[in-house]
Amino acid sequence: MIILENISKRVGARTLFDDVNASFSPGKRYGLTGPNGAGKSTLMKIMMGVEPPTSGKVILPKKVGFLRQNIEDFGDIKVLDTVIMGNDRLWKALEERDHLYEGEMTDEVGMRLGDLEEIVADEDGYSAESNAEALLVGMGIEADLHEKKMRELPTDLQFRSLIAQALFGEPEALLLDEPTNHLDLESIGWLESFLHDYSGTLIVISHDRHFLNAVTNHTADIDYETIITYPGNYDQMLVTKSSVRKRAEEENKAKAKKVANLKEFISKFSAGTRASQVKSRVRELNRLKPSDLKESNIDRPYIRFYPPEKSSGQICIKAEGISKAFGENQVIDKFYLQVHRGDKIGIIGNNGQGKTTLLRMLAGVLEHDRGKIELGHNVDLGYFPQNHSDVIDKSQQIEAFDWLRTQKQGVFDQDIRSVLGKMLFGGDDAFKQVSHLSGGETARLLLARMMLFNYNTIILDEPNNHLDLESVSALSWALTEFKGTVLFATHDRDLLSEVATRIVAFDEGKIRIFNGGFDEYMADVHKTQV
């Protein structure tokens, strides 16, 4: 069990949570929710002991698995060893044992080795390598990479290794902050199955709504400067939270109405002959103080890609036999695609198979080696890159407002203020230095930029990365309502289900075009496998 006792956290003048008491029980899987900036990651760091609370304390079980974010600290360590390091007691025993075997054997050393072998046995250390290998393979890291150093792996595989590290050694509790970042659909599915069978205490933060709904059975929501735990997954929490708030607001309205009636009676008869009735009403008035309902800290952006001023031709983009290789690696070979006006095409597939390469070529920011790409009549194309630095240079000393002004010639200040306000850059936030923006703020600024234009065709590469659940929901609505053409790559299954009308799937070196939505595509894949 994880217990929070009187936890408070203040950052400057801002209170994230105040005097919070909460407990997280074994066998329950908690989603930790709240908007960006609410304090989810801060609370996770407090529970991990990485960051101190302003006041209060955390009680943890003996063995806790953490998803670490410090990839660079493991650069010179073998992938397999990185995973085994997830069991700190075992790893220290193995290190000390190996060191002692290298030195002179004495009676004292022999006694110590006996103690260490006992620890190794207690921690199932003789099966450590095979258990670590199974976790790595489940995360999509094949056996030929297990003996390599971490820095030799791509960043996404290093991150997956750290997930395997958190899961290793049968921890009594798991604390996972955004575990689906850098994971493809196959790895997310494996992780869902693993966590669904996990018997300890799980606390997970994720912007992937489908993942939260599939994995969690309780939701700890950070709002109103506290943490409220609801039974059920994320969607069930939203319904319960809304009804509880609505009921509290209605009770306050009823109390306020009763208070007004009582005050009127007291004022009318206080000087008359009905003194006993007035005293009774005064006592009732003192009991009827409306509850002090704190304001929610949830802000929802309003994303809307306005109807294009001019429609494109019937064929927006035509790719004929395009190919792209990087050295010896042939990523895309003789690929054909016609994008029709109004298409909403979801690009899916495991990481490293070419989704970003395809989108960058179609957006005209990467040259193809062979073949031909043609934009149709009147196509006005906007592009949201996976790597935000492709568009925003964060080394610049420039404010968000001024950066947006540089993006569109002749744009009016009120139009910039309008899109910034819709993307939650209100007041002084509009004048933040771009170098100081978080990942979520940078993504929202890029979306604000796209909203300044009347594009009729938009290409988005992993647009939901760094966005909180409210922002992803707003983006889904915007893309669904958009009257133009959309191509987007994502691993977010809810976003795919709600938006995509066609699918381009990268699968083991082949690219398949499916004329139907994501749910239809998955049903077809399942039918084929059966």
KOLTI-952582 format. One record per residue (C-alpha): residue in one letter; x, y, z. Coordinates in Angstrom, 1 decimal, padded with zeros to 4 digits, always signed. Layout:
<nodes>
{node "a",{X,Y,Z}}
...
</nodes>
This chain:
<nodes>
{node "m",{+000.0,+000.0,+000.0}}
{node "i",{+001.1,+003.6,-000.7}}
{node "i",{+000.0,+006.2,+001.8}}
{node "l",{+000.1,+010.0,+001.5}}
{node "e",{-000.1,+011.8,+004.9}}
{node "n",{-000.9,+015.5,+004.9}}
{node "i",{+001.0,+016.1,+001.6}}
{node "s",{+001.1,+019.8,+000.5}}
{node "k",{+003.1,+021.2,-002.4}}
{node "r",{+003.5,+024.8,-003.3}}
{node "v",{+005.5,+026.2,-006.3}}
{node "g",{+006.1,+029.8,-005.7}}
{node "a",{+002.8,+031.4,-004.9}}
{node "r",{+000.8,+028.6,-006.5}}
{node "t",{-000.7,+025.7,-004.5}}
{node "l",{-000.8,+022.4,-006.4}}
{node "f",{-002.3,+020.4,-003.5}}
{node "d",{-003.0,+021.2,+000.1}}
{node "d",{-002.9,+018.8,+003.1}}
{node "v",{-003.8,+015.8,+001.0}}
{node "n",{-004.4,+012.4,+002.6}}
{node "a",{-004.8,+009.4,+000.3}}
{node "s",{-004.1,+005.7,+000.2}}
{node "f",{-003.5,+003.4,-002.8}}
{node "s",{-004.3,-000.3,-002.1}}
{node "p",{-002.7,-003.5,-003.5}}
{node "g",{-004.6,-005.1,-006.3}}
{node "k",{-006.0,-001.8,-007.5}}
{node "r",{-004.8,+000.0,-010.6}}
{node "y",{-005.0,+003.8,-010.4}}
{node "g",{-004.9,+006.4,-013.1}}
{node "l",{-003.5,+009.7,-011.9}}
{node "t",{-005.3,+012.4,-013.9}}
{node "g",{-005.5,+016.1,-014.1}}
{node "p",{-004.5,+018.7,-016.7}}
{node "n",{-001.0,+019.7,-017.6}}
{node "g",{+000.4,+021.8,-014.8}}
{node "a",{-002.0,+020.3,-012.1}}
{node "g",{+000.9,+018.5,-010.4}}
{node "k",{+000.6,+014.8,-011.6}}
{node "s",{+004.3,+014.4,-012.4}}
{node "t",{+005.3,+016.4,-009.3}}
{node "l",{+003.2,+014.1,-007.1}}
{node "m",{+004.8,+011.1,-008.8}}
{node "k",{+008.2,+012.5,-008.1}}
{node "i",{+007.3,+013.1,-004.4}}
{node "m",{+006.2,+009.5,-004.1}}
{node "m",{+009.4,+008.3,-005.8}}
{node "g",{+011.5,+010.5,-003.3}}
{node "v",{+012.9,+012.5,-006.2}}
{node "e",{+011.3,+015.8,-005.1}}
{node "p",{+010.3,+016.8,-001.5}}
{node "p",{+006.8,+017.9,-000.5}}
{node "t",{+006.3,+021.3,+001.1}}
{node "s",{+004.9,+019.3,+004.0}}
{node "g",{+003.7,+015.8,+004.8}}
{node "k",{+005.2,+012.3,+004.2}}
{node "v",{+004.8,+009.3,+001.9}}
{node "i",{+004.8,+005.7,+003.1}}
{node "l",{+005.8,+003.1,+000.5}}
{node "p",{+006.2,-000.7,+000.4}}
{node "k",{+009.7,-002.1,+000.4}}
{node "k",{+009.9,-002.9,-003.3}}
{node "v",{+008.6,-000.2,-005.7}}
{node "g",{+009.2,-000.1,-009.5}}
{node "f",{+009.7,+003.4,-010.9}}
{node "l",{+009.7,+004.5,-014.5}}
{node "r",{+012.8,+006.6,-014.6}}
{node "q",{+013.2,+009.5,-017.1}}
{node "n",{+017.1,+009.9,-016.8}}
{node "i",{+018.0,+007.8,-019.9}}
{node "e",{+021.4,+009.5,-020.2}}
{node "d",{+022.6,+008.0,-016.9}}
{node "f",{+022.4,+004.5,-018.3}}
{node "g",{+024.2,+005.2,-021.6}}
{node "d",{+027.3,+003.0,-020.8}}
{node "i",{+025.3,+000.2,-019.2}}
{node "k",{+024.2,-003.0,-021.0}}
{node "v",{+020.6,-003.2,-021.9}}
{node "l",{+020.1,-006.4,-019.9}}
{node "d",{+021.9,-005.0,-016.9}}
{node "t",{+019.7,-001.9,-017.0}}
{node "v",{+016.6,-004.0,-016.6}}
{node "i",{+018.0,-006.0,-013.7}}
{node "m",{+018.9,-002.8,-011.9}}
{node "g",{+015.2,-002.4,-011.4}}
{node "n",{+015.6,-004.7,-008.4}}
{node "d",{+018.0,-002.6,-006.4}}
{node "r",{+018.6,-005.2,-003.6}}
{node "l",{+019.4,-007.9,-006.2}}
{node "w",{+021.6,-005.7,-008.3}}
{node "k",{+023.7,-004.5,-005.3}}
{node "a",{+024.1,-008.1,-004.2}}
{node "l",{+025.2,-009.3,-007.7}}
{node "e",{+027.7,-006.4,-007.9}}
{node "e",{+029.2,-007.1,-004.5}}
{node "r",{+029.4,-010.9,-005.2}}
{node "d",{+031.2,-010.4,-008.5}}
{node "h",{+033.6,-008.0,-006.9}}
{node "l",{+034.4,-010.4,-004.0}}
{node "y",{+035.0,-013.3,-006.4}}
{node "e",{+037.7,-011.2,-008.1}}
{node "g",{+039.7,-010.8,-004.8}}
{node "e",{+041.4,-013.1,-002.3}}
{node "m",{+039.1,-015.7,-000.8}}
{node "t",{+039.2,-015.6,+003.1}}
{node "d",{+036.8,-017.0,+005.7}}
{node "e",{+035.2,-013.5,+006.1}}
{node "v",{+034.7,-013.2,+002.3}}
{node "g",{+033.3,-016.7,+002.2}}
{node "m",{+030.8,-015.9,+004.9}}
{node "r",{+029.8,-012.7,+003.1}}
{node "l",{+029.4,-014.6,-000.2}}
{node "g",{+027.0,-017.0,+001.6}}
{node "d",{+024.9,-014.0,+002.7}}
{node "l",{+024.9,-012.6,-000.8}}
{node "e",{+024.0,-015.9,-002.4}}
{node "e",{+021.0,-016.0,+000.0}}
{node "i",{+019.9,-012.6,-001.1}}
{node "v",{+020.3,-013.6,-004.8}}
{node "a",{+018.1,-016.7,-004.1}}
{node "d",{+015.5,-014.7,-002.2}}
{node "e",{+015.2,-012.2,-005.1}}
{node "d",{+015.0,-015.0,-007.8}}
{node "g",{+018.4,-013.8,-009.0}}
{node "y",{+019.3,-017.1,-010.8}}
{node "s",{+016.4,-016.4,-013.2}}
{node "a",{+017.1,-012.7,-013.4}}
{node "e",{+018.6,-012.7,-017.0}}
{node "s",{+015.8,-014.9,-018.5}}
{node "n",{+013.1,-012.8,-016.7}}
{node "a",{+014.7,-009.6,-018.0}}
{node "e",{+015.0,-011.0,-021.5}}
{node "a",{+011.3,-011.9,-021.5}}
{node "l",{+010.4,-008.3,-020.5}}
{node "l",{+012.6,-006.8,-023.2}}
{node "v",{+011.2,-009.0,-025.9}}
{node "g",{+007.7,-008.1,-024.7}}
{node "m",{+008.6,-004.4,-025.2}}
{node "g",{+009.8,-005.1,-028.7}}
{node "i",{+013.5,-005.2,-028.0}}
{node "e",{+014.9,-008.3,-029.7}}
{node "a",{+017.6,-010.6,-028.2}}
{node "d",{+020.4,-009.4,-030.4}}
{node "l",{+020.2,-006.0,-028.7}}
{node "h",{+020.3,-007.2,-025.1}}
{node "e",{+024.1,-007.1,-024.8}}
{node "k",{+024.5,-003.7,-026.4}}
{node "k",{+025.1,-000.6,-024.4}}
{node "m",{+022.0,+001.6,-023.9}}
{node "r",{+023.5,+004.5,-025.9}}
{node "e",{+023.8,+002.2,-028.9}}
{node "l",{+020.0,+001.9,-029.1}}
{node "p",{+017.6,+004.5,-030.5}}
{node "t",{+015.9,+006.7,-027.9}}
{node "d",{+012.6,+005.0,-028.1}}
{node "l",{+014.2,+001.6,-027.4}}
{node "q",{+016.1,+003.0,-024.5}}
{node "f",{+012.8,+004.3,-023.0}}
{node "r",{+011.3,+000.9,-023.4}}
{node "s",{+014.2,-000.6,-021.6}}
{node "l",{+013.5,+001.7,-018.7}}
{node "i",{+009.9,+000.5,-018.7}}
{node "a",{+011.2,-003.1,-018.5}}
{node "q",{+013.4,-002.0,-015.6}}
{node "a",{+010.4,-000.7,-013.7}}
{node "l",{+008.5,-003.9,-014.2}}
{node "f",{+011.4,-006.2,-013.3}}
{node "g",{+011.6,-008.1,-010.0}}
{node "e",{+007.9,-008.3,-009.1}}
{node "p",{+007.6,-005.0,-007.3}}
{node "e",{+004.9,-004.5,-004.8}}
{node "a",{+004.0,-001.2,-006.3}}
{node "l",{+004.5,+000.4,-009.8}}
{node "l",{+004.7,+004.1,-010.5}}
{node "l",{+004.6,+004.8,-014.2}}
{node "d",{+004.7,+008.4,-015.7}}
{node "e",{+003.6,+008.4,-019.4}}
{node "p",{+004.7,+004.8,-020.1}}
{node "t",{+003.1,+004.8,-023.6}}
{node "n",{+005.5,+007.6,-024.9}}
{node "h",{+007.7,+006.1,-027.6}}
{node "l",{+005.6,+002.9,-027.7}}
{node "d",{+003.9,+001.6,-030.8}}
{node "l",{+000.5,-000.1,-030.8}}
{node "e",{+002.0,-003.6,-030.5}}
{node "s",{+004.1,-002.7,-027.4}}
{node "i",{+001.2,-000.8,-025.8}}
{node "g",{-001.0,-003.9,-026.2}}
{node "w",{+001.7,-006.0,-024.5}}
{node "l",{+002.0,-003.5,-021.6}}
{node "e",{-001.8,-003.4,-021.2}}
{node "s",{-001.9,-007.1,-020.8}}
{node "f",{+001.0,-007.2,-018.3}}
{node "l",{-000.5,-004.4,-016.2}}
{node "h",{-004.0,-005.9,-016.3}}
{node "d",{-002.6,-009.0,-014.6}}
{node "y",{-000.4,-007.1,-012.1}}
{node "s",{-001.4,-007.8,-008.5}}
{node "g",{+000.4,-005.0,-006.7}}
{node "t",{-000.4,-001.3,-006.4}}
{node "l",{-000.3,+000.5,-009.8}}
{node "i",{-000.3,+004.3,-010.2}}
{node "v",{+000.0,+005.4,-013.8}}
{node "i",{+000.0,+008.8,-015.6}}
{node "s",{-000.9,+008.7,-019.3}}
{node "h",{-002.4,+011.0,-022.0}}
{node "d",{-003.6,+007.8,-023.8}}
{node "r",{-007.3,+007.6,-022.9}}
{node "h",{-007.7,+004.1,-024.4}}
{node "f",{-004.8,+002.9,-022.4}}
{node "l",{-006.1,+004.4,-019.1}}
{node "n",{-009.6,+002.9,-019.7}}
{node "a",{-008.1,-000.5,-020.5}}
{node "v",{-005.7,-000.7,-017.6}}
{node "t",{-007.1,+001.2,-014.6}}
{node "n",{-010.0,+000.4,-012.3}}
{node "h",{-009.7,+003.5,-010.1}}
{node "t",{-008.9,+007.1,-010.8}}
{node "a",{-007.1,+009.5,-008.5}}
{node "d",{-007.9,+013.0,-009.9}}
{node "i",{-005.9,+016.1,-009.0}}
{node "d",{-008.3,+019.0,-009.0}}
{node "y",{-009.6,+021.6,-006.5}}
{node "e",{-006.1,+021.6,-004.9}}
{node "t",{-006.6,+018.1,-003.6}}
{node "i",{-006.8,+014.5,-004.8}}
{node "i",{-010.2,+012.7,-005.1}}
{node "t",{-010.2,+009.0,-005.8}}
{node "y",{-013.1,+007.6,-007.8}}
{node "p",{-014.0,+004.0,-008.6}}
{node "g",{-013.7,+003.0,-012.3}}
{node "n",{-011.5,+004.0,-015.2}}
{node "y",{-011.0,+007.4,-016.8}}
{node "d",{-014.3,+007.6,-018.6}}
{node "q",{-016.3,+006.4,-015.6}}
{node "m",{-014.5,+009.0,-013.4}}
{node "l",{-015.6,+011.8,-015.7}}
{node "v",{-019.3,+010.8,-015.4}}
{node "t",{-019.0,+010.4,-011.6}}
{node "k",{-017.1,+013.6,-011.1}}
{node "s",{-019.5,+015.6,-013.2}}
{node "s",{-022.5,+014.3,-011.4}}
{node "v",{-020.9,+014.9,-007.9}}
{node "r",{-020.1,+018.5,-008.8}}
{node "k",{-023.5,+019.1,-010.3}}
{node "r",{-025.2,+017.8,-007.2}}
{node "a",{-023.0,+020.0,-005.0}}
{node "e",{-023.8,+023.0,-007.1}}
{node "e",{-027.5,+022.3,-007.0}}
{node "e",{-027.4,+021.8,-003.2}}
{node "n",{-025.7,+025.2,-002.9}}
{node "k",{-028.3,+026.9,-005.1}}
{node "a",{-031.1,+025.4,-002.9}}
{node "k",{-029.3,+026.5,+000.3}}
{node "a",{-028.8,+030.0,-001.2}}
{node "k",{-032.5,+030.3,-002.0}}
{node "k",{-033.5,+029.1,+001.5}}
{node "v",{-031.0,+031.6,+003.0}}
{node "a",{-032.6,+034.4,+001.1}}
{node "n",{-036.1,+033.5,+002.2}}
{node "l",{-034.9,+033.2,+005.9}}
{node "k",{-033.2,+036.6,+005.7}}
{node "e",{-036.3,+038.2,+004.3}}
{node "f",{-038.4,+036.7,+007.1}}
{node "i",{-035.9,+037.8,+009.8}}
{node "s",{-035.8,+041.3,+008.4}}
{node "k",{-039.6,+041.6,+008.1}}
{node "f",{-040.5,+040.3,+011.6}}
{node "s",{-037.4,+041.0,+013.8}}
{node "a",{-039.1,+044.0,+015.4}}
{node "g",{-042.6,+042.5,+015.7}}
{node "t",{-044.4,+040.0,+017.9}}
{node "r",{-042.9,+036.8,+016.3}}
{node "a",{-039.6,+036.9,+018.2}}
{node "s",{-039.5,+033.2,+018.9}}
{node "q",{-040.0,+032.4,+015.2}}
{node "v",{-037.3,+034.8,+014.3}}
{node "k",{-034.8,+033.2,+016.7}}
{node "s",{-035.6,+029.8,+015.2}}
{node "r",{-035.0,+031.2,+011.7}}
{node "v",{-031.7,+032.7,+012.8}}
{node "r",{-030.5,+029.3,+014.2}}
{node "e",{-031.5,+027.7,+010.9}}
{node "l",{-029.7,+030.4,+008.9}}
{node "n",{-026.5,+029.7,+010.8}}
{node "r",{-026.7,+026.0,+009.9}}
{node "l",{-027.4,+026.6,+006.2}}
{node "k",{-024.1,+028.1,+005.1}}
{node "p",{-023.5,+027.0,+001.4}}
{node "s",{-020.4,+024.8,+000.9}}
{node "d",{-017.3,+026.5,-000.3}}
{node "l",{-016.8,+025.0,-003.7}}
{node "k",{-013.3,+025.5,-005.0}}
{node "e",{-012.8,+026.3,-008.7}}
{node "s",{-011.6,+023.5,-010.9}}
{node "n",{-008.1,+023.9,-012.2}}
{node "i",{-009.0,+022.2,-015.5}}
{node "d",{-008.7,+024.4,-018.6}}
{node "r",{-009.8,+023.0,-021.9}}
{node "p",{-008.4,+024.5,-025.1}}
{node "y",{-010.7,+025.3,-028.0}}
{node "i",{-009.1,+023.9,-031.1}}
{node "r",{-010.7,+024.6,-034.4}}
{node "f",{-009.3,+024.5,-037.9}}
{node "y",{-011.5,+027.0,-039.7}}
{node "p",{-013.2,+026.1,-043.0}}
{node "p",{-010.7,+026.7,-045.8}}
{node "e",{-011.3,+029.8,-047.9}}
{node "k",{-010.8,+027.8,-051.0}}
{node "s",{-011.4,+024.1,-051.6}}
{node "s",{-008.8,+021.9,-053.1}}
{node "g",{-009.3,+019.8,-056.2}}
{node "q",{-010.7,+016.3,-055.9}}
{node "i",{-007.2,+014.8,-055.6}}
{node "c",{-005.2,+016.6,-052.9}}
{node "i",{-002.0,+014.6,-053.0}}
{node "k",{-000.8,+012.0,-055.5}}
{node "a",{+002.3,+009.9,-054.7}}
{node "e",{+003.5,+007.7,-057.6}}
{node "g",{+006.2,+005.0,-056.9}}
{node "i",{+008.0,+007.0,-054.2}}
{node "s",{+011.0,+005.5,-052.5}}
{node "k",{+013.3,+006.7,-049.7}}
{node "a",{+016.4,+005.1,-048.2}}
{node "f",{+018.8,+006.2,-045.5}}
{node "g",{+022.1,+004.5,-046.4}}
{node "e",{+021.5,+000.8,-046.7}}
{node "n",{+018.1,+001.0,-045.0}}
{node "q",{+015.3,+001.1,-047.6}}
{node "v",{+012.5,+002.7,-045.6}}
{node "i",{+009.9,+003.1,-048.4}}
{node "d",{+010.0,+001.4,-051.7}}
{node "k",{+007.7,+002.2,-054.7}}
{node "f",{+004.8,+003.4,-052.7}}
{node "y",{+001.6,+004.7,-054.4}}
{node "l",{-001.1,+006.8,-052.7}}
{node "q",{-004.0,+009.1,-053.8}}
{node "v",{-005.4,+011.4,-051.1}}
{node "h",{-008.9,+012.6,-051.9}}
{node "r",{-010.5,+015.8,-050.7}}
{node "g",{-012.1,+015.2,-047.3}}
{node "d",{-010.1,+012.1,-046.5}}
{node "k",{-009.0,+011.7,-042.9}}
{node "i",{-006.1,+009.2,-043.2}}
{node "g",{-004.6,+007.6,-040.0}}
{node "i",{-001.0,+006.5,-040.5}}
{node "i",{-000.1,+003.6,-038.1}}
{node "g",{+002.6,+001.1,-037.5}}
{node "n",{+005.5,+000.2,-035.2}}
{node "n",{+008.2,+002.8,-034.6}}
{node "g",{+011.0,+003.1,-037.1}}
{node "q",{+009.1,+001.7,-040.1}}
{node "g",{+008.7,+004.9,-042.0}}
{node "k",{+005.6,+006.8,-040.9}}
{node "t",{+007.4,+010.1,-040.2}}
{node "t",{+009.5,+009.7,-043.4}}
{node "l",{+006.3,+009.3,-045.5}}
{node "l",{+004.6,+012.4,-043.9}}
{node "r",{+007.7,+014.5,-044.3}}
{node "m",{+007.9,+013.6,-048.0}}
{node "l",{+004.2,+014.3,-048.5}}
{node "a",{+004.6,+017.7,-046.6}}
{node "g",{+007.5,+018.6,-048.9}}
{node "v",{+010.1,+018.9,-046.1}}
{node "l",{+012.1,+015.8,-047.1}}
{node "e",{+013.2,+014.9,-050.6}}
{node "h",{+012.2,+011.5,-052.0}}
{node "d",{+014.8,+009.4,-053.8}}
{node "r",{+012.6,+008.2,-056.7}}
{node "g",{+009.0,+008.6,-057.9}}
{node "k",{+006.8,+011.6,-058.0}}
{node "i",{+004.7,+013.6,-055.5}}
{node "e",{+002.1,+016.1,-056.8}}
{node "l",{-000.1,+018.4,-054.9}}
{node "g",{-003.6,+018.9,-056.4}}
{node "h",{-005.3,+022.0,-057.6}}
{node "n",{-005.6,+024.8,-054.9}}
{node "v",{-004.0,+022.7,-052.2}}
{node "d",{-002.9,+024.8,-049.2}}
{node "l",{-001.0,+022.5,-046.9}}
{node "g",{-000.1,+022.9,-043.2}}
{node "y",{+002.3,+020.6,-041.4}}
{node "f",{+002.7,+019.7,-037.7}}
{node "p",{+006.1,+017.9,-037.2}}
{node "q",{+006.8,+015.2,-034.5}}
{node "n",{+010.0,+017.1,-033.7}}
{node "h",{+008.8,+020.5,-032.6}}
{node "s",{+012.3,+022.0,-033.1}}
{node "d",{+011.8,+021.6,-036.8}}
{node "v",{+009.5,+024.6,-036.6}}
{node "i",{+010.3,+026.4,-033.3}}
{node "d",{+013.9,+027.2,-032.5}}
{node "k",{+014.0,+027.2,-028.7}}
{node "s",{+017.4,+028.8,-028.7}}
{node "q",{+015.8,+032.0,-029.8}}
{node "q",{+015.1,+034.8,-027.3}}
{node "i",{+011.6,+035.5,-028.5}}
{node "e",{+008.2,+035.5,-026.9}}
{node "a",{+005.3,+033.2,-027.9}}
{node "f",{+003.2,+036.2,-029.1}}
{node "d",{+006.1,+037.6,-031.2}}
{node "w",{+007.0,+034.2,-032.6}}
{node "l",{+003.4,+033.8,-033.9}}
{node "r",{+003.5,+037.2,-035.5}}
{node "t",{+006.5,+036.1,-037.5}}
{node "q",{+004.6,+033.1,-038.9}}
{node "k",{+002.0,+034.9,-040.9}}
{node "q",{+002.5,+038.1,-042.9}}
{node "g",{+000.1,+040.9,-042.1}}
{node "v",{-001.6,+039.1,-039.2}}
{node "f",{-003.5,+041.3,-036.8}}
{node "d",{-002.6,+041.4,-033.1}}
{node "q",{-006.1,+040.6,-032.1}}
{node "d",{-006.1,+037.4,-034.2}}
{node "i",{-002.9,+036.3,-032.5}}
{node "r",{-004.4,+037.0,-029.0}}
{node "s",{-007.5,+035.1,-030.1}}
{node "v",{-005.7,+031.9,-031.0}}
{node "l",{-003.4,+032.1,-028.1}}
{node "g",{-006.3,+032.5,-025.7}}
{node "k",{-008.1,+029.5,-027.2}}
{node "m",{-004.9,+027.5,-026.7}}
{node "l",{-004.7,+028.6,-023.0}}
{node "f",{-002.0,+031.2,-023.4}}
{node "g",{-004.0,+033.9,-021.5}}
{node "g",{-002.7,+037.1,-019.9}}
{node "d",{+001.1,+037.1,-019.4}}
{node "d",{+001.4,+033.5,-020.7}}
{node "a",{+001.2,+034.9,-024.2}}
{node "f",{+004.5,+036.6,-023.6}}
{node "k",{+006.4,+033.6,-022.3}}
{node "q",{+009.8,+033.0,-023.9}}
{node "v",{+009.6,+030.1,-026.3}}
{node "s",{+012.8,+028.7,-024.8}}
{node "h",{+010.9,+028.3,-021.5}}
{node "l",{+007.8,+026.5,-022.9}}
{node "s",{+007.1,+022.9,-021.8}}
{node "g",{+006.5,+020.1,-024.3}}
{node "g",{+002.7,+020.5,-023.9}}
{node "e",{+002.9,+024.3,-024.3}}
{node "t",{+005.1,+024.0,-027.4}}
{node "a",{+002.5,+021.6,-029.0}}
{node "r",{-000.3,+024.0,-028.2}}
{node "l",{+001.7,+026.9,-029.7}}
{node "l",{+002.2,+024.9,-032.9}}
{node "l",{-001.6,+024.2,-033.0}}
{node "a",{-002.2,+027.9,-032.5}}
{node "r",{+000.0,+028.6,-035.5}}
{node "m",{-002.0,+026.2,-037.7}}
{node "m",{-005.3,+027.9,-036.5}}
{node "l",{-004.0,+031.2,-037.9}}
{node "f",{-004.2,+029.8,-041.4}}
{node "n",{-007.1,+028.5,-043.5}}
{node "y",{-005.4,+025.4,-044.7}}
{node "n",{-007.5,+023.0,-046.7}}
{node "t",{-005.1,+020.1,-046.1}}
{node "i",{-003.2,+019.4,-042.9}}
{node "i",{-000.5,+016.8,-042.0}}
{node "l",{+000.2,+016.0,-038.4}}
{node "d",{+002.9,+013.7,-037.0}}
{node "e",{+002.1,+012.5,-033.5}}
{node "p",{+000.3,+015.7,-032.6}}
{node "n",{-001.0,+014.2,-029.3}}
{node "n",{+002.5,+013.8,-027.8}}
{node "h",{+002.9,+016.0,-024.7}}
{node "l",{-000.8,+017.0,-024.7}}
{node "d",{-003.0,+016.3,-021.7}}
{node "l",{-006.3,+014.3,-022.1}}
{node "e",{-008.4,+017.4,-022.3}}
{node "s",{-006.2,+018.8,-025.2}}
{node "v",{-006.2,+015.4,-027.0}}
{node "s",{-010.1,+015.4,-026.8}}
{node "a",{-010.2,+018.9,-028.1}}
{node "l",{-007.9,+018.0,-031.0}}
{node "s",{-010.0,+014.9,-031.8}}
{node "w",{-013.1,+017.1,-032.1}}
{node "a",{-011.3,+019.7,-034.2}}
{node "l",{-010.0,+017.1,-036.7}}
{node "t",{-013.4,+015.4,-036.9}}
{node "e",{-015.2,+018.7,-037.6}}
{node "f",{-012.6,+020.0,-040.1}}
{node "k",{-014.0,+020.4,-043.5}}
{node "g",{-010.7,+019.8,-045.3}}
{node "t",{-008.3,+016.8,-045.7}}
{node "v",{-006.2,+015.3,-042.9}}
{node "l",{-003.2,+012.9,-042.7}}
{node "f",{-002.0,+012.1,-039.2}}
{node "a",{+000.3,+009.6,-037.5}}
{node "t",{-000.5,+008.5,-034.0}}
{node "h",{-000.5,+005.5,-031.6}}
{node "d",{-003.6,+006.9,-029.8}}
{node "r",{-006.4,+004.5,-030.6}}
{node "d",{-009.2,+006.8,-029.5}}
{node "l",{-007.9,+009.5,-031.8}}
{node "l",{-007.7,+007.0,-034.6}}
{node "s",{-011.2,+005.5,-034.0}}
{node "e",{-012.8,+009.0,-033.8}}
{node "v",{-011.1,+010.7,-036.7}}
{node "a",{-009.7,+008.3,-039.4}}
{node "t",{-011.8,+007.3,-042.4}}
{node "r",{-008.9,+005.5,-044.1}}
{node "i",{-005.8,+003.8,-042.8}}
{node "v",{-002.2,+003.5,-044.1}}
{node "a",{-000.6,+000.7,-042.1}}
{node "f",{+003.2,+000.0,-042.0}}
{node "d",{+003.7,-003.6,-041.2}}
{node "e",{+006.9,-005.6,-041.4}}
{node "g",{+008.3,-003.8,-044.5}}
{node "k",{+005.0,-003.6,-046.3}}
{node "i",{+002.5,-000.7,-046.5}}
{node "r",{-001.2,-001.5,-046.7}}
{node "i",{-003.9,+001.0,-047.6}}
{node "f",{-007.3,+000.2,-046.0}}
{node "n",{-010.4,+002.0,-047.1}}
{node "g",{-012.3,+002.2,-043.8}}
{node "g",{-011.9,+003.4,-040.2}}
{node "f",{-009.6,+002.2,-037.6}}
{node "d",{-012.1,-000.1,-035.8}}
{node "e",{-013.0,-001.7,-039.2}}
{node "y",{-009.2,-002.1,-039.9}}
{node "m",{-008.6,-003.8,-036.6}}
{node "a",{-011.5,-006.1,-037.1}}
{node "d",{-010.2,-007.1,-040.5}}
{node "v",{-006.7,-007.7,-039.1}}
{node "h",{-008.2,-009.9,-036.4}}
{node "k",{-010.3,-011.9,-039.0}}
{node "t",{-007.2,-012.4,-041.1}}
{node "q",{-005.2,-013.7,-038.1}}
{node "v",{-007.9,-016.1,-037.1}}
</nodes>
